[in-house]
Amino acid sequence: MNARLKFSDHIKLIKNIRTSGTITPSSNALINSLTSPIDFSKARCLVELGPGNGCITRSLLARMHADCVLISLEVNNDFVAQLNALNDPRLKVYNACASSIPTILEELGIERVDHVVSSLPLAIIEKDVVAAILENVSENLREGGHFMQYQYSLKNYDDVKPVFRNSRLRFTLRNMPPAFIYECTK
Ligand SMILES: C[S@@+](CC[C@H](N)C(=O)[O-])C[C@H]1O[C@@H](n2cnc3c(N)ncnc32)[C@H](O)[C@@H]1O
């Protein structure tokens, strides 16, 4: 598990199980596998959906180029406060639904995103919202950019596949619970 894992993060996830879809933050093994397609020397704009306690956010910030921006969209106020406390000028945190990516990019004057990393609990989000999120992700990704999503089941893999040019599945046992990674390329 992540070295900076705090008991209070578990409590926040449990209290908000209907929007978090989990009781424990991602392990380092899952984070490393999820983010492995990113070439950090080239990426200048990353988007993170559902950052929660920031375990993936911190890992991205640690490897990101000084000129790279990370835009994080999170619906939970407590997590938003925790993310803002990371106090990194490259990180732009929005207390917003993942479906609002186009509005936020327009506000920031950004046209294309290099990669999108998502830990959204797609399995418990309404179907039309999932469709809007996937469509917006694809619209705003650059050609060749990756959409990396972890899930505890294959339930939403069929939603993802038609939206991207190429999709493949990976799996890691080294997480609680073990997780599938949907790795998609535009
Ligand atoms: C499974 S937790 C992941 C937390 C952390 N990224 C991790 O991997 O441990 C999912 C997160 O997605 C957030 N979330 C759920 N629905 C969302 C939505 N529609 N837009 C943005 N964030 C959302 C939840 O509040 C929660 O923090």
The ligand as a Gaussian input file, in Angstrom:
#p B3LYP/6-31G(d) Opt

LIG

0 1
 C      -11.858000       4.732000      -6.271000
 S      -11.667000       6.402000      -5.642000
 C      -10.010000       6.673000      -6.236000
 C       -9.152000       7.503000      -5.355000
 C       -7.664000       7.506000      -5.726000
 N       -7.446000       8.093000      -7.032000
 C       -7.108000       6.091000      -5.713000
 O       -6.799000       5.546000      -6.797000
 O       -6.978000       5.535000      -4.618000
 C      -12.666000       7.290000      -6.826000
 C      -12.685000       8.801000      -6.678000
 O      -13.499000       9.332000      -7.742000
 C      -14.274000      10.412000      -7.248000
 N      -15.432000      10.570000      -8.150000
 C      -16.543000       9.780000      -8.242000
 N      -17.359000      10.203000      -9.224000
 C      -16.743000      11.274000      -9.793000
 C      -17.074000      12.147000     -10.882000
 N      -18.202000      11.986000     -11.580000
 N      -16.203000      13.142000     -11.226000
 C      -15.039000      13.309000     -10.512000
 N      -14.682000      12.524000      -9.465000
 C      -15.511000      11.522000      -9.107000
 C      -14.640000       9.963000      -5.823000
 O      -15.001000      11.055000      -5.015000
 C      -13.339000       9.283000      -5.384000
 O      -12.463000      10.197000      -4.756000

